[in-house]
Amino acid sequence: MAYTFKILDQDYIEHIVPLVKKLNTDNISEDLLRTRITEMFSQNYECVGVLDQDKLIGVCGLWFCTRHYSGRSVEPDHVFIEEAYRGNGLGHQFFSWIYAYVKQKGYESIELNTYVSNLRHINSIIIRGLRFWVIIF
């Protein structure tokens, strides 16, 4: 199946919010998420979407900055793919698109934060051969 990966502008917020709400196991209201995500769009933030035809089935926020230890850096955040689409390599395709996109923009490094309980995500990072630090507070 062919998926489309693209940068989503703020016009997609009504489609982004329900996916991010699922990621947060419904702990944050849609109104508060909408307010926060709207504000995020005014910062060094972009949102990548994965679409199955016209249906948004996945999102990943990207935070852009410069770090003294790694140069121009991007941090993927709130990565979510609808459950029905998991387990078929879509996550790898998604991150391959993201890696190519940020490299084309001239970024030198990617820093990934993930929930420690998200073992499936951590394992996919290890399989890809990426090194990462996990800091638990």
DSSP file with accessible surface (Angstrom, degrees, kcal/mol):
  #  RESIDUE AA STRUCTURE BP1 BP2  ACC     N-H-->O    O-->H-N    N-H-->O    O-->H-N    TCO  KAPPA ALPHA  PHI   PSI    X-CA   Y-CA   Z-CA
    1    1 A M              0   0  153      0, 0.0     2,-0.5     0, 0.0    51,-0.0   0.000 360.0 360.0 360.0 136.9    0.0    0.0    0.0
    2    2 A A        -     0   0   90      2,-0.0    51,-0.4     0, 0.0     2,-0.3  -0.785 360.0-169.0 -94.1 128.2    1.3    3.5   -0.9
    3    3 A Y        -     0   0   31     -2,-0.5     2,-0.5    49,-0.1    49,-0.2  -0.794  16.2-131.1-110.9 158.4    1.2    6.1    1.8
    4    4 A T  E     -A   51   0A  77     47,-2.4    47,-3.0    -2,-0.3     2,-0.4  -0.930  16.2-164.3-111.6 131.2    1.7    9.8    1.5
    5    5 A F  E     +A   50   0A  33     -2,-0.5     2,-0.3    45,-0.2    45,-0.2  -0.952  24.3 149.5-112.2 132.4    4.1   11.6    3.9
    6    6 A K  E     -A   49   0A  78     43,-2.2    43,-3.3    -2,-0.4     2,-0.4  -0.995  50.3 -95.1-159.1 159.5    3.9   15.4    4.1
    7    7 A I  E     -A   48   0A  59     -2,-0.3     2,-0.4    41,-0.2    41,-0.2  -0.636  42.1-144.6 -75.7 130.1    4.3   18.4    6.3
    8    8 A L  E     -A   47   0A   1     39,-3.7    39,-0.7    -2,-0.4     2,-0.1  -0.826   8.1-149.3 -98.8 134.8    1.0   19.4    7.8
    9    9 A D    >   -     0   0   86     -2,-0.4     3,-2.2    37,-0.1     4,-0.1  -0.366  40.5 -86.1 -92.5-179.6    0.1   23.0    8.3
   10   10 A Q  G >  S+     0   0   84      1,-0.3     3,-1.9     2,-0.2     4,-0.2   0.720 118.8  77.2 -63.1 -18.3   -2.2   24.4   11.0
   11   11 A D  G 3  S+     0   0  138      1,-0.3     3,-0.4     2,-0.1    -1,-0.3   0.727  89.8  58.5 -62.6 -19.7   -5.2   23.8    8.8
   12   12 A Y  G X> S+     0   0   58     -3,-2.2     3,-2.3     1,-0.2     4,-2.0   0.391  71.4 108.8 -87.7   3.0   -4.9   20.1    9.8
   13   13 A I  H <> S+     0   0   18     -3,-1.9     4,-2.5     1,-0.3    -1,-0.2   0.849  72.5  57.4 -55.7 -36.0   -5.2   20.8   13.5
   14   14 A E  H 34 S+     0   0  102     -3,-0.4    -1,-0.3     1,-0.2    -2,-0.1   0.723 113.6  41.0 -68.4 -17.6   -8.7   19.2   13.8
   15   15 A H  H <> S+     0   0  113     -3,-2.3     4,-0.7     2,-0.1    -1,-0.2   0.728 114.3  51.6 -96.2 -28.9   -7.2   16.0   12.4
   16   16 A I  H >X S+     0   0    0     -4,-2.0     4,-2.2     2,-0.1     3,-0.6   0.916 100.5  62.0 -71.9 -46.4   -4.0   16.1   14.4
   17   17 A V  H 3X S+     0   0    0     -4,-2.5     4,-2.7     1,-0.2     5,-0.2   0.891  99.3  51.9 -54.8 -47.6   -5.6   16.6   17.8
   18   18 A P  H 3> S+     0   0   43      0, 0.0     4,-1.8     0, 0.0    -1,-0.2   0.885 111.4  48.6 -61.0 -33.6   -7.6   13.3   17.9
   19   19 A L  H <X S+     0   0    6     -4,-0.7     4,-1.9    -3,-0.6    -2,-0.2   0.928 112.5  46.6 -70.8 -43.0   -4.4   11.3   17.1
   20   20 A V  H  X S+     0   0    7     -4,-2.2     4,-1.9     1,-0.2    -1,-0.2   0.881 109.0  56.9 -66.0 -34.9   -2.3   13.0   19.8
   21   21 A K  H  <>S+     0   0   36     -4,-2.7     5,-2.6    -5,-0.3     6,-0.3   0.922 105.9  49.9 -61.3 -42.2   -5.2   12.5   22.2
   22   22 A K  H ><5S+     0   0   98     -4,-1.8     3,-1.7     1,-0.2    -1,-0.2   0.897 107.2  54.8 -62.8 -39.6   -5.0    8.8   21.6
   23   23 A L  H 3<5S+     0   0   36     -4,-1.9    -1,-0.2     1,-0.3    -2,-0.2   0.884 107.9  49.1 -59.9 -38.7   -1.3    8.9   22.2
   24   24 A N  T ><5S-     0   0   32     -4,-1.9     3,-2.4    -5,-0.1    -1,-0.3   0.146 115.6-117.5 -88.4  20.2   -1.9   10.5   25.6
   25   25 A T  T < 5 -     0   0   98     -3,-1.7    -3,-0.2     1,-0.3    -2,-0.1   0.838  64.9 -65.5  43.6  43.3   -4.5    7.8   26.4
   26   26 A D  T 3 <S+     0   0  103     -5,-2.6    -1,-0.3    -6,-0.1    -4,-0.1   0.672 102.9 129.1  61.6  20.9   -7.1   10.5   26.6
   27   27 A N    <   +     0   0  131     -3,-2.4     2,-0.4    -6,-0.3    -2,-0.1   0.673  64.1  54.6 -79.6 -16.3   -5.5   12.1   29.7
   28   28 A I  S    S-     0   0   39     -7,-0.2    -4,-0.1    -4,-0.1    -2,-0.1  -0.967  91.6-115.0-121.4 132.9   -5.6   15.6   28.1
   29   29 A S     >  -     0   0   63     -2,-0.4     4,-2.5     1,-0.1     5,-0.2  -0.240  20.5-121.2 -64.9 153.8   -8.7   17.2   26.8
   30   30 A E  H  > S+     0   0   75      1,-0.2     4,-2.9     2,-0.2     5,-0.2   0.871 113.1  56.2 -62.2 -36.6   -9.0   18.0   23.1
   31   31 A D  H  > S+     0   0  116      2,-0.2     4,-2.2     1,-0.2    -1,-0.2   0.930 109.7  44.1 -62.2 -44.8   -9.5   21.7   23.8
   32   32 A L  H  > S+     0   0   67      2,-0.2     4,-2.7     1,-0.2     5,-0.2   0.918 114.1  50.1 -67.6 -41.4   -6.3   21.9   25.8
   33   33 A L  H  X S+     0   0    8     -4,-2.5     4,-3.1     2,-0.2     5,-0.3   0.928 109.9  51.0 -60.4 -44.3   -4.4   19.9   23.1
   34   34 A R  H  X S+     0   0   51     -4,-2.9     4,-2.3     1,-0.2    -2,-0.2   0.928 111.6  47.7 -59.1 -44.7   -5.8   22.2   20.4
   35   35 A T  H  X S+     0   0   89     -4,-2.2     4,-2.0    -5,-0.2    -2,-0.2   0.936 115.7  44.1 -61.8 -47.5   -4.6   25.2   22.4
   36   36 A R  H  X S+     0   0  120     -4,-2.7     4,-2.4     2,-0.2    -2,-0.2   0.919 114.6  47.3 -66.1 -45.9   -1.2   23.8   22.9
   37   37 A I  H  X S+     0   0    5     -4,-3.1     4,-1.8     2,-0.2    -1,-0.2   0.898 109.3  54.8 -66.7 -37.1   -0.7   22.5   19.4
   38   38 A T  H  < S+     0   0   53     -4,-2.3     4,-0.5    -5,-0.3    -1,-0.2   0.939 110.6  46.2 -58.7 -44.5   -1.8   25.8   18.0
   39   39 A E  H >< S+     0   0  113     -4,-2.0     3,-1.6     1,-0.2    -2,-0.2   0.900 106.4  59.4 -65.0 -38.7    0.8   27.6   20.1
   40   40 A M  H >< S+     0   0   29     -4,-2.4     3,-2.2     1,-0.3     5,-0.3   0.877  95.3  63.2 -58.6 -37.3    3.4   25.0   19.0
   41   41 A F  T 3< S+     0   0   38     -4,-1.8    -1,-0.3     1,-0.3    -2,-0.2   0.727  98.2  56.8 -62.1 -18.8    2.9   26.0   15.4
   42   42 A S  T <  S+     0   0   97     -3,-1.6    -1,-0.3    -4,-0.5    -2,-0.2   0.445 105.4  62.0 -90.4   0.2    4.2   29.5   16.2
   43   43 A Q  S <  S-     0   0   87     -3,-2.2     2,-2.3    -4,-0.2    -3,-0.0  -0.303 117.4 -63.2-108.7-165.1    7.4   28.1   17.6
   44   44 A N  S    S+     0   0  117     -2,-0.1    20,-2.5    20,-0.1     2,-0.4  -0.356  96.5 121.6 -80.6  62.4   10.3   26.1   15.9
   45   45 A Y  E     + B   0  63A  12     -2,-2.3     2,-0.3    -5,-0.3    18,-0.2  -0.957  37.6 177.1-134.2 141.3    7.8   23.2   15.2
   46   46 A E  E     - B   0  62A  41     16,-2.1    16,-3.2    -2,-0.4     2,-0.5  -0.966  19.6-140.8-135.4 156.2    6.5   21.3   12.2
   47   47 A C  E     -AB   8  61A   0    -39,-0.7   -39,-3.7    -2,-0.3     2,-0.4  -0.976   9.9-156.5-121.4 128.3    4.1   18.4   12.1
   48   48 A V  E     -AB   7  60A   0     12,-3.1    12,-1.8    -2,-0.5     2,-0.3  -0.848  12.5-163.7-100.8 138.3    4.6   15.5    9.7
   49   49 A G  E     -AB   6  59A   0    -43,-3.3   -43,-2.2    -2,-0.4     2,-0.5  -0.886  14.0-149.7-120.1 152.3    1.6   13.4    8.7
   50   50 A V  E     -AB   5  58A   0      8,-2.2     7,-2.7    -2,-0.3     8,-1.2  -0.990  22.6-164.9-117.4 128.5    1.2   10.1    7.1
   51   51 A L  E     -AB   4  56A  10    -47,-3.0   -47,-2.4    -2,-0.5     2,-0.7  -0.926  23.9-152.9-118.9 140.0   -2.0    9.7    5.0
   52   52 A D  E >  S- B   0  55A  23      3,-2.6     3,-2.2    -2,-0.4     2,-0.4  -0.949  83.1 -52.1-104.3 100.3   -3.7    6.7    3.6
   53   53 A Q  T 3  S-     0   0  158     -2,-0.7   -49,-0.1   -51,-0.4    -2,-0.0  -0.513 124.6 -20.8  59.1-115.4   -5.4    8.4    0.6
   54   54 A D  T 3  S+     0   0  161     -2,-0.4     2,-0.5    -3,-0.1    -1,-0.3   0.401 116.8 101.2 -99.8   3.0   -7.1   11.4    2.3
   55   55 A K  E <   -B   52   0A 115     -3,-2.2    -3,-2.6     2,-0.0     2,-0.6  -0.786  69.4-135.7 -95.8 123.1   -7.2    9.9    5.8
   56   56 A L  E     +B   51   0A  17     -2,-0.5    -5,-0.2    -5,-0.2     3,-0.1  -0.649  33.9 163.9 -74.9 118.7   -4.6   11.0    8.4
   57   57 A I  E     +     0   0A   0     -7,-2.7    25,-3.1    -2,-0.6     2,-0.3   0.446  57.9  23.0-117.6  -5.8   -3.4    7.9   10.1
   58   58 A G  E     -BC  50  81A   0     -8,-1.2    -8,-2.2    23,-0.2     2,-0.3  -0.988  56.0-170.2-160.4 152.7   -0.2    9.1   11.7
   59   59 A V  E     -BC  49  80A   0     21,-2.4    21,-2.6    -2,-0.3     2,-0.3  -0.970   4.7-176.6-141.1 157.3    1.6   12.1   13.0
   60   60 A C  E     -B   48   0A   0    -12,-1.8   -12,-3.1    -2,-0.3     2,-0.2  -0.889  18.8-142.5-153.7 122.6    5.0   13.2   14.3
   61   61 A G  E     -BC  47  77A   0     16,-3.0    16,-2.6    -2,-0.3     2,-0.5  -0.593  13.2-154.1 -82.0 148.1    6.0   16.6   15.6
   62   62 A L  E     -BC  46  76A   0    -16,-3.2   -16,-2.1    -2,-0.2     2,-0.5  -0.988   4.4-163.6-126.5 122.9    9.4   17.9   14.8
   63   63 A W  E     -BC  45  75A  58     12,-1.9    12,-2.5    -2,-0.5     2,-0.4  -0.927  11.9-154.9-105.8 126.3   11.2   20.5   17.0
   64   64 A F  E     + C   0  74A  16    -20,-2.5     2,-0.3    -2,-0.5    10,-0.2  -0.843  29.3 132.0-106.8 136.2   14.1   22.3   15.4
   65   65 A C  E     - C   0  73A  43      8,-2.6     8,-3.2    -2,-0.4     2,-0.4  -0.944  49.6-107.1-161.1 179.3   17.0   23.8   17.3
   66   66 A T  E     - C   0  72A 107     -2,-0.3     2,-0.4     6,-0.3     6,-0.2  -0.993  29.8-163.9-121.6 128.4   20.8   24.1   17.5
   67   67 A R  E  >  - C   0  71A  74      4,-2.8     4,-2.3    -2,-0.4     3,-0.5  -0.902  23.6-133.3-111.9 143.4   22.6   22.3   20.3
   68   68 A H  T  4 S+     0   0  183     -2,-0.4    -1,-0.1     1,-0.2     4,-0.1   0.821 106.9  42.9 -64.6 -27.9   26.2   23.0   21.4
   69   69 A Y  T  4 S+     0   0  139      2,-0.1    -1,-0.2     1,-0.1    -3,-0.0   0.641 129.6  20.8 -95.4 -14.9   27.0   19.3   21.4
   70   70 A S  T  4 S-     0   0   31     -3,-0.5    -2,-0.2     1,-0.3    38,-0.1   0.396  91.4-137.7-136.2   3.0   25.3   18.2   18.2
   71   71 A G  E  < S+C   67   0A  16     -4,-2.3    -4,-2.8    37,-0.1     2,-0.4  -0.411  73.3  12.8  76.7-149.5   24.8   21.2   16.0
   72   72 A R  E    S-C   66   0A  94     -6,-0.2    36,-2.5    34,-0.2    37,-1.5  -0.501  85.1-180.0 -67.1 120.9   21.5   21.7   14.1
   73   73 A S  E     -Cd  65 109A   0     -8,-3.2    -8,-2.6    -2,-0.4     2,-0.4  -0.896  24.9-158.0-131.5 150.7   19.2   19.2   15.6
   74   74 A V  E     -Cd  64 110A   0     35,-1.9    37,-2.4    -2,-0.3   -10,-0.2  -0.980   7.6-155.4-127.8 141.8   15.6   18.0   15.3
   75   75 A E  E     -C   63   0A  31    -12,-2.5   -12,-1.9    -2,-0.4    37,-0.2  -0.946  11.6-144.3-119.2 109.2   13.6   16.2   18.0
   76   76 A P  E     -C   62   0A   0      0, 0.0    37,-0.8     0, 0.0     2,-0.3  -0.496  28.2-177.9 -66.5 141.3   10.7   14.0   16.8
   77   77 A D  E     +C   61   0A  56    -16,-2.6   -16,-3.0     1,-0.2    37,-0.1  -0.965  49.2  13.1-143.0 157.3    7.9   14.2   19.3
   78   78 A H  E    S-     0   0A  22     -2,-0.3     2,-0.4   -18,-0.2    -1,-0.2   0.883  71.2-171.6  37.3  59.8    4.4   12.7   19.8
   79   79 A V  E     +     0   0A  34    -19,-0.2     2,-0.3    -3,-0.1   -19,-0.2  -0.645  12.1 167.3 -77.1 125.9    4.9    9.9   17.2
   80   80 A F  E     -C   59   0A  16    -21,-2.6   -21,-2.4    -2,-0.4     2,-0.4  -0.985  19.9-179.7-146.9 134.1    1.6    8.1   16.6
   81   81 A I  E     -C   58   0A  19     -2,-0.3   -23,-0.2   -23,-0.2     5,-0.1  -0.999  42.9-100.8-129.1 133.5    0.3    5.7   14.0
   82   82 A E    >   -     0   0   34    -25,-3.1     3,-2.1    -2,-0.4     4,-0.3  -0.221  33.6-119.6 -52.2 139.6   -3.2    4.3   14.2
   83   83 A E  G >  S+     0   0  148      1,-0.3     3,-1.7     2,-0.2    -1,-0.1   0.845 110.0  61.4 -54.5 -39.5   -3.2    0.8   15.6
   84   84 A A  G 3  S+     0   0   96      1,-0.3    -1,-0.3     3,-0.0    -2,-0.1   0.714 106.4  48.4 -63.4 -17.2   -4.7   -0.8   12.5
   85   85 A Y  G X  S+     0   0   37     -3,-2.1     3,-0.6   -28,-0.1     5,-0.4   0.376  90.4 105.2-104.7   2.5   -1.6    0.4   10.5
   86   86 A R  T <   +     0   0  109     -3,-1.7    -3,-0.0    -4,-0.3    -4,-0.0  -0.448  65.3  35.9 -83.5 156.1    1.0   -0.8   12.9
   87   87 A G  T 3  S+     0   0   62     -2,-0.1    -1,-0.2     1,-0.0    -4,-0.0   0.559  90.5  89.9  86.3   8.9    3.3   -3.9   12.4
   88   88 A N  S <  S-     0   0   89     -3,-0.6    -2,-0.1     0, 0.0    -1,-0.0   0.169 107.8 -92.5-122.4  17.2    3.7   -3.6    8.7
   89   89 A G  S  > S+     0   0   32      3,-0.0     4,-2.1     4,-0.0     5,-0.2   0.472  87.9 126.0  90.2   2.2    6.8   -1.4    8.5
   90   90 A L  H  > S+     0   0    1     -5,-0.4     4,-3.0     1,-0.2     5,-0.2   0.896  71.1  56.6 -62.6 -38.5    5.0    1.9    8.2
   91   91 A G  H  > S+     0   0   34      1,-0.2     4,-2.6     2,-0.2    -1,-0.2   0.912 107.4  48.7 -59.3 -40.8    6.9    3.3   11.1
   92   92 A H  H  > S+     0   0   68      2,-0.2     4,-2.4     1,-0.2    -1,-0.2   0.916 112.3  48.0 -65.3 -42.5   10.2    2.6    9.3
   93   93 A Q  H  X S+     0   0   83     -4,-2.1     4,-2.2     2,-0.2    -2,-0.2   0.918 111.4  52.0 -62.0 -42.3    8.9    4.2    6.2
   94   94 A F  H  X S+     0   0    0     -4,-3.0     4,-2.3     1,-0.2    -2,-0.2   0.947 112.9  42.7 -59.6 -50.4    7.7    7.2    8.2
   95   95 A F  H  X S+     0   0   15     -4,-2.6     4,-3.1     1,-0.2     5,-0.2   0.855 109.9  56.9 -71.3 -30.3   11.1    7.7    9.9
   96   96 A S  H  X S+     0   0   57     -4,-2.4     4,-2.2    -5,-0.2    -1,-0.2   0.928 109.4  46.8 -62.6 -41.0   13.0    7.2    6.7
   97   97 A W  H  X S+     0   0   74     -4,-2.2     4,-2.5     2,-0.2    -2,-0.2   0.935 113.1  48.9 -64.2 -44.6   11.0   10.0    5.2
   98   98 A I  H  X S+     0   0    0     -4,-2.3     4,-2.8     2,-0.2     5,-0.3   0.933 110.0  51.2 -61.4 -45.9   11.6   12.2    8.2
   99   99 A Y  H  X S+     0   0   50     -4,-3.1     4,-2.1     1,-0.2    -1,-0.2   0.933 112.9  45.5 -58.2 -46.7   15.4   11.5    8.1
  100  100 A A  H  X S+     0   0   61     -4,-2.2     4,-2.3    -5,-0.2    -1,-0.2   0.910 113.0  51.5 -63.8 -41.0   15.6   12.4    4.5
  101  101 A Y  H  X S+     0   0   40     -4,-2.5     4,-1.5     2,-0.2    -2,-0.2   0.943 112.8  42.5 -62.7 -49.3   13.5   15.6    5.0
  102  102 A V  H  <>S+     0   0    5     -4,-2.8     5,-2.4     1,-0.2     4,-0.2   0.864 113.2  53.3 -71.8 -31.2   15.5   16.9    7.9
  103  103 A K  H ><5S+     0   0  165     -4,-2.1     3,-1.8    -5,-0.3    -1,-0.2   0.931 107.2  52.0 -64.9 -42.5   18.8   16.1    6.2
  104  104 A Q  H 3<5S+     0   0  141     -4,-2.3    -1,-0.2     1,-0.3    -2,-0.2   0.835 105.6  56.0 -62.4 -30.2   17.6   18.0    3.1
  105  105 A K  T 3<5S-     0   0   65     -4,-1.5    -1,-0.3    -5,-0.2    -2,-0.2   0.507 124.5-105.8 -79.8  -4.6   16.9   21.0    5.4
  106  106 A G  T < 5 +     0   0   39     -3,-1.8     2,-0.2     1,-0.3    -3,-0.2   0.646  66.2 152.1  91.4  18.7   20.5   20.8    6.6
  107  107 A Y      < -     0   0   40     -5,-2.4    -1,-0.3     1,-0.1   -34,-0.2  -0.597  30.8-161.0 -86.7 145.7   20.1   19.3   10.1
  108  108 A E        +     0   0  137    -36,-2.5     2,-0.3    -2,-0.2   -35,-0.2   0.634  64.0  21.8-100.3 -21.8   23.0   17.3   11.5
  109  109 A S  E     -d   73   0A  28    -37,-1.5   -35,-1.9    -7,-0.1     2,-0.4  -0.985  54.5-145.7-149.3 158.2   21.4   15.2   14.2
  110  110 A I  E     -d   74   0A  57     -2,-0.3     2,-0.5   -37,-0.2   -35,-0.2  -0.996  11.9-164.6-125.7 130.1   18.1   13.7   15.5
  111  111 A E        -     0   0   43    -37,-2.4     2,-0.5    -2,-0.4    21,-0.1  -0.973  10.3-159.9-114.9 127.3   17.4   13.4   19.2
  112  112 A L        -     0   0   30     -2,-0.5     2,-0.4   -37,-0.2    21,-0.2  -0.934   9.4-171.1-116.0 124.7   14.5   11.1   20.1
  113  113 A N        +     0   0   99    -37,-0.8     2,-0.3    -2,-0.5    21,-0.1  -0.911  17.5 167.6-104.5 139.4   12.6   11.1   23.3
  114  114 A T        -     0   0   41     -2,-0.4     2,-0.2   -37,-0.1    -2,-0.0  -0.981  43.7 -90.2-146.8 157.0   10.2    8.3   23.9
  115  115 A Y    >   -     0   0  135     -2,-0.3     3,-2.1     1,-0.2     7,-0.2  -0.517  33.2-133.4 -65.5 133.9    8.2    6.9   26.8
  116  116 A V  T 3  S+     0   0   69      1,-0.3    -1,-0.2    -2,-0.2     6,-0.1   0.851 107.1  60.1 -59.8 -29.9   10.3    4.2   28.5
  117  117 A S  T 3  S+     0   0  106      1,-0.2     2,-1.8     2,-0.1    -1,-0.3   0.625  81.0  89.5 -73.8  -9.2    7.2    2.0   28.5
  118  118 A N    <>  +     0   0   55     -3,-2.1     4,-2.1     1,-0.2     3,-0.5  -0.441  48.9 160.1 -88.8  68.0    7.1    2.2   24.7
  119  119 A L  H  >  +     0   0  112     -2,-1.8     4,-3.0     1,-0.2     5,-0.2   0.844  67.8  59.3 -61.2 -35.0    9.3   -0.9   24.2
  120  120 A R  H  > S+     0   0  162     -3,-0.3     4,-1.8     2,-0.2    -1,-0.2   0.914 108.4  45.1 -62.1 -41.6    8.2   -1.5   20.6
  121  121 A H  H  > S+     0   0   27     -3,-0.5     4,-1.6     2,-0.2    -2,-0.2   0.931 113.1  49.9 -67.2 -44.5    9.4    2.0   19.6
  122  122 A I  H  X S+     0   0   19     -4,-2.1     4,-2.2     1,-0.2    -2,-0.2   0.930 109.9  51.6 -61.0 -43.5   12.7    1.6   21.5
  123  123 A N  H  X S+     0   0   88     -4,-3.0     4,-2.7     1,-0.2    -1,-0.2   0.888 106.1  54.2 -62.1 -37.4   13.3   -1.8   19.8
  124  124 A S  H  X S+     0   0   31     -4,-1.8     4,-1.6    -5,-0.2    -1,-0.2   0.866 107.7  51.0 -66.8 -30.8   12.6   -0.3   16.4
  125  125 A I  H  <>S+     0   0    8     -4,-1.6     5,-1.9    -3,-0.2     4,-0.4   0.934 110.6  47.9 -68.3 -44.5   15.3    2.3   17.1
  126  126 A I  H ><5S+     0   0   94     -4,-2.2     3,-1.7     1,-0.2    -2,-0.2   0.929 109.2  53.6 -62.6 -43.0   17.8   -0.4   18.1
  127  127 A I  H 3<5S+     0   0  130     -4,-2.7    -1,-0.2     1,-0.3    -2,-0.2   0.888 105.1  54.6 -59.8 -37.7   17.0   -2.4   15.0
  128  128 A R  T 3<5S-     0   0   82     -4,-1.6    -1,-0.3    -5,-0.2    -2,-0.2   0.565 116.8-117.8 -74.2  -7.0   17.8    0.7   12.9
  129  129 A G  T < 5 +     0   0   60     -3,-1.7     2,-0.2    -4,-0.4    -3,-0.2   0.678  61.9 149.3  80.9  18.6   21.2    0.8   14.6
  130  130 A L      < -     0   0   73     -5,-1.9     2,-0.4     1,-0.0    -1,-0.3  -0.585  40.8-135.9 -86.1 147.6   20.6    4.2   16.2
  131  131 A R        +     0   0  238     -2,-0.2     2,-0.3     2,-0.0    -1,-0.0  -0.787  31.0 169.7 -97.9 144.9   22.3    5.1   19.5
  132  132 A F        -     0   0   70     -2,-0.4     2,-0.4   -21,-0.1   -19,-0.1  -0.986  29.5-131.4-152.1 160.5   20.2    6.8   22.1
  133  133 A W        -     0   0  229     -2,-0.3     2,-0.5   -21,-0.2   -21,-0.1  -0.921  14.9-157.4-109.8 138.6   20.2    7.9   25.7
  134  134 A V        -     0   0   69     -2,-0.4     2,-0.5   -21,-0.1   -21,-0.1  -0.979   9.7-174.3-117.1 120.7   17.3    7.2   28.0
  135  135 A I        -     0   0  120     -2,-0.5     2,-0.5     2,-0.0   -19,-0.1  -0.975   5.8-162.8-115.8 123.6   17.1    9.5   31.1
  136  136 A I              0   0  125     -2,-0.5    -2,-0.0   -20,-0.0     0, 0.0  -0.921 360.0 360.0-109.7 125.5   14.4    8.7   33.6
  137  137 A F              0   0  226     -2,-0.5    -2,-0.0     0, 0.0     0, 0.0  -0.765 360.0 360.0-100.0 360.0   13.4   11.3   36.1
